[in-house]
Amino acid sequence: MIHPIEFRYGSARMRRIFEREARLDYMLRVEAALAHAHATLGHIPEEAAREIGEKANTKVVTLARWDELETQTHHDIVSLAEALSEKCRYGGYVHLGVTSNDINDTATALQLADAVDIALDNLGVLAEKLKKLSLEKIDLVCIGRTHGQHAIPTTYGMKCALFYSEVKRDITRLKAARGNIAGKISGAVGTFASLENGLKLQDLVSKYLDVPMADITNQVVQRDNHAELICTLAIIASTLDKIATEIRNLSRSEIAEVSEGFGERQVGSSTMPHKKNPLNAERVCGLARIVYSHVYPSLLNNVLWHERDLTNSSAERVIFPECFILVDEMLISMISILDGLVFYPENIEANLRRSKNVMAESVMMALARKGMDRQVAHRLLRSLSKEGDFEKSVQANSEVRRYLSEREIASALDPTAYLGEARRIVKKVCR
């Protein structure tokens, strides 16, 4: 084993889709469907299609034999066709009328659809966990931060609901991208010239495999479909990166509002016994960088010479498994993080109260509602916010007291009373 995705990242379920034997199986399924379609249209004997269908599996056409033939032909699909043909009395009907990418692209469509379905399953689990947290923490007030500085109060319900809403959009995007995954059975340049009743044949293969077919191709399915899928995975990676980065920042020692769960025997450092590092969140952020890097080559893969060249092929052998397996790992990690996420209410409260002047906007708006010119109120509160004890300065200021009662001043200085529609927003998002 060389690549970490072989043993370190992703679920066995996702990795299995991209193993070489699985790839061989997807291609054999296409060859079997092609033979059945030919037989249905009367192009080849029913017995031939039945035999090809029975032999088109990895127990009969082995990975070892496929590899052996490819060392001679230096062509994976020719080797596939030969390996299947030699096992059949009706081997002359194998791969009839099609080009390599009819098999390759249709097998890829099957493979990617299966991988997307796993990602959608995990996104659904993640969405539900974020929704649950949003409602559980709907009233947990915390300080909001903009530009890394204390801003005004918000809630952990708002934080989680924001992520929940984004994950829901990711699910919508991924479903849309899945809908554009397609195969082809249209010949060397997409004209069906080598295929009798080509459009009917392609429709039958589509029906047998339950995979859509592109409405027009050249030698390949156009790679804008694949670029859309990779870009969507990169957006999902950015969502996970965002959530993980927020958790990492909130778990910093000087903030310490949340932390990842930490096992009894888990070790944070080989030399510092006290360390409890956010390693799962850091892994998510690190793997996102690799997924992002595949967007550019996926866009370049759409730009091929004339009816096609081979520059996309080698890149896709790397891009597809890496993106799906790494996003799978990121999703699994984020689900695990949320399952064990620890909140520290006392630190949340302390941070909320630490910067006394964060209620300056609240006081300003209270004054504006009572008739003070908003710009005048802004200048006044900007001045008061620079003083040592903001709350005392507000309470003692004659201009403030001219407009606000002591009770109104106290309310304007209370961070738990300055949350606007936060509760309603979270409930609406989670509805």
N, C-alpha and C positions, 0 to 999 in steps of 0.2 A: 504494500500500500504506500502511495506517495502523497496523494491529495487528502487534506483533512476532511473533505466531505465524504470520503470513503469510510471513515470510522468515528469522526468527532462531531460532525454537524448534521442536523436534520434527523427526521424520524426514519425508521426502517421502512415504513410505508412509502414515504416520498422517495427515498433513495432507490427502492426497488423499481420504481417506474423508469429510472434512468440507467439501470444496469444493462449491460450489453445483451444479456440473454432476453431481457424484457424488450429491448429494441428489436431484436431478431423476431420475437413473437409478434410484435405489432406489424412488422413488415409481412410476415407469413399470413397474418389475418387478412391483410389487403390482397395478397396473391390469391387466397382462398375465395374471398368475396368477388374478385375479378373473374375467376373461373366459373363461379356460380352464375354471375351476371351473363357471361358468354353463353352458358348452357340454357339459361332462361330465354335468351333471344334466338336460340337454335344455331349458334355459331359453332359450338362444340358438343360432343355427346354428353348426355347427363351423367353417364358412368365416369367420364373423364373428370368432370367437375366434382363428383362425389369422391373420387380417389384423391384428387389434389387437395380437397378440403380435409380429408382424413389424414393426409401426410403432412399438411402445413402446420406443424407444431414442433416445438423445440426438443421433444423426445425423439422425433424421427430426423429432423434436420437440426443437427447439433451445432452448438457454438464452435466446437473444435473443428468440425468439417467446414463450416463457413470460413473460419480463419485460415484453414489449410488452403482452400481454393483461392482466397483473396491474396495469399502470398504469390500465387501464380498469375492471377488476372489483374491484380492491383485495382479492382473495381468491386465495391461491396455489393451492388445490386446484381451484376452479372454472376458473382459468386453465389448469391442467394438463389437466383434462378436455376443455376446449375445444380446446387445442392438439393433443391426441391425436385428438379427434373429427374435426377438420377435415382430418386426413390419411387418414381411413378412409371407405370407402364405407359401412361398417357403423358409422359413428360414433355412431348412436343407442343402441348397446349398451355404449358406454364408461361406466364408473362406475355401472353399473346396480345400484340398490337400496342403495347404501352412503352413509355420511356421510363428511365430510372426514377425521375422525380414524381411520376405518378404514384409510385410505391413509396418513395421517401416522404413526400409532402403529406400524403394521406396518413401514413404511419405517424408522422409528426403531429398531425391534427389530433389523432387518437391519444397520443402520449401527452400532449399539452392539455387536452381536455381533462384527462384523469388527474394531472398535476394541479390544475386550477381547482378542481372539485375538492381536493384535500386542503388547499389554501382557503377556499371558501368555508369549509367546515371549521377550520381554526379561527378564521376571522369572526365567524358567528359566535364561537365560544368566548373570544376576546370581547366582542361587543356586549354580550350578556354580563360579563364580569364588570365591565366599565359602567354599564347601566345600574347594576346592583350597588356599586360603590357610589355612584352619583346620588342615589336616593338615600343610602346610608349616611353619607356625609353632607347632606343637603343643608344642614344648619351648622356645620363646623366652620366657623368664621376664621379667616386667616388674612394676613397682609398680602395684598397684591403687589407685584413688582414689575416695574417697567424700566428698561435700561439698566437692570440690575439694582435699582434703587427702590425703596419703599414707595408705593403709590397710594392707593386707597384700599379699604377692605374688600375682600371677595370671600368666596367659600370654597372648600374642597369639593363640594357638590358641583360648583361651576367648573372647576378644573377638570373633574372627571367627565362631566357631561360634554364639555368641549371636545375631549378625546373620543367619547362615545359617538358624537355626531360625525366626527371625521372618519372613524372606522366604518360607520354606516355608509358614508360616501365611497369609501374604498371598496366596500362590498358591491355597491352599484357599479362602480367603474370596472371591477374585475368581471362581473357578470356580463357587462357590455363587451369587454374585450374577448371573453369566452365566446360570445355570439359571433364574433368575426373570425374565429379559428375555422379554417376550411381546408379540405383536401382537393385533389384534382385527378381526373382520369381523362386527359385530353390530348395526350401524345406529345411529340417532340417540340412543337411550338404553339400548342394550344388549339390547333385547328381540327383535331379529331381525324386527320387525314388517314391515319393507319387503322382506324377503328370503324367497323361497320355498325351503323345505328349508334354512333358515339354518344350522343346526348342521352339516349335511353339507357345505354350501358352505364354511363356515369351515374345516372339517377338510381339505377339498381344497386350499384356498389354503395352509394350513399345510404340507401335504405337498409341494405344488409349490415352495414357497419354502424348505422345510426350516427353518421358524421356529415355535416353540411359540405357541399362542394362549391368552390368559387364560381361565380357566374362567368368570368372570363379570366384566362391566364395566358402567359406565353409558355416557356418550358417549366416555369415554376409558379406556384401561388405567390402573389406579390407580397413582398416583405414588409409593407406598411402594416399588415395585420400583426406580424410578429413584433414589429417595433412598438406598436400600440400596447401589446401585452407586456413587453419588457419595461416600457415606460410606466405602465400601471403598477407593475411589481416594485419599481423604484419609488413611486409615490407611496405605496404601502410601506416600503422600507423607511421613507422619510417620516411617516406617521409614527412608526415604532421608534425611530431615532428620536423624535420629538418627545414622546412620552418618557423614554429612557433617560434623556438628557434632563428633563424636569425632575425625575426621581433622583438622579445623581446630584443635581444642584441642591435639592431639598434635603438630601442626606449628608451634605457637607457638615463638618463638625461645628462650625460657627452658626449654622442654621438648624440642623438636626430636627426637622419637623417630621420626617418619615425615614424609613430605612427598609432595605430588603430583609426578608427573614434570614436567619443565620442558624445553621444546623449545630447541634450539640458538639459534634466532632469537627465541624468545619474550621478551616484555618485561613486567616486573612494574610498572613505574612510569615516567611520562614525565619524572620529575625525579630519582628515586633509582635509580641503575643496579643496585644490589645486590639489589633486591626480587625475591622469588620468592613471590608470593601464592597462596594456595589458592583460586584464582578459580572452578574448577569446583565445588568443594564449597560455596563461597559462593553460586554460582548455584542449586545444589540447594536450599539453605536458603531463599533468597529466593523461588523459585518455589513452594515448599511453602506459603508464606503465602497465595498466591493460591488454591491448591487448597483450603486450609482454609476460606477465605472463602465458598466455594460450598456448603458443607454446610448452612448456615442457609437460604438460599433453596430448596435442594432439599427440605428438610423442609417449608417453607411451601407448596411446589408440590403437596404431597399434600392440602392443605386447600382444596378448591374448593367453590363454592356449588352445592348440590343435585346435579343430574346432570353439571354441569361449568360452569366459566367459562373465560375466556381468560388468567387471570393467570399461569398456568404457562408459556404458550407463549413469550412474549418472553424470560423468564428462561432457559428451556432452550436457546434459540438461542445464548446466551452460555455457559451452564454446560457443556454437553456438549463442544463443541470445545475450550474452554479447559482443562477438566480432563484430557481425554485427551491433548491435544497437549503440555501442560505436564508431565504425568506421564511421557509418552514421552520428553521432553527430559531429565527428571530421571533416568530409568532409563539412557538412553544416556550421560549424563554420569557416572553412578556406575560403569557398566561401564568407561568410559574411565579413571576415577580408579583403579580397582582394577588395571587392566592396567598402569598406570605407577607404582603406589605404591612409594615408596622407603622402606626401613627403615634406621635408623641404630643398629646393635647396641651401639656404644660409648656412645652417649647413653642408650640403654635401660638398659644396665648401670650407668652412672653415676647415673642417677635412682633405680634400684633400691637402690643403696648409700647414697644421699645422706642419707636420714633413718634414722639408726641405730636409733631406738627402734621402728621398725615391726614388729620381731620380738617385741614385748612380749607379744602374745597367744600366740605360739608358746611362749615360756618359761613363761607362766602355765599353759597347757594341759599342758606337760611336768611341771610341779610338781604339778598336780592329779592327773595320772595316777599320780604316785609317792606320792600320799597326802596332800598338803597341802590344806587346806580351800580350795575354789575362791574363796570370797569373800576369804579371807586372801591368797591368791595374787594376786588382782586388785588389792587395796590395795597390796601390796608392789610389783608391777610398775608400778602407776600412779606410785608414789613414785620408783622407779628411773628411769622414763622421763623424769622431769623433770631428771635430773642431766646434766651436760655430756657425759660419755662413757658412753653407755648400756651398751655392750658390756663395757667395763672394770668398770662398776658391777655388772653382773650377775655377771661372773666372780669379783669380789671379795666378793660378798655372802655372809655366813655362812649365812643361811637358805636361799639357793639352793643352796649347796654341801652343805648337810646332806641335801638330797634328790637332787641331780643330780651326776653325775661330770663331770669336765672334758670328756670326749667327748660326754656328753649335752648339756652346756651349749653346746658348739660346734655340735652338730647343731641345737639349738633356735634358734641365732642365724643359721643358714644359710638365706637366703631361697629357695634352689633346692630345699631339703628340706621346705619348708612349702607344698605345693601340693595336698595332699589327693588328691581323685579327679579332678583337672583333666584329666589325660591320658585317663582312662577316659571321662569325660564327653564330651570332644571326639570320641573315636572312636565313642561311642554315637550322638551326634547326627549324625555323618557316615556312619553305617553305611548 
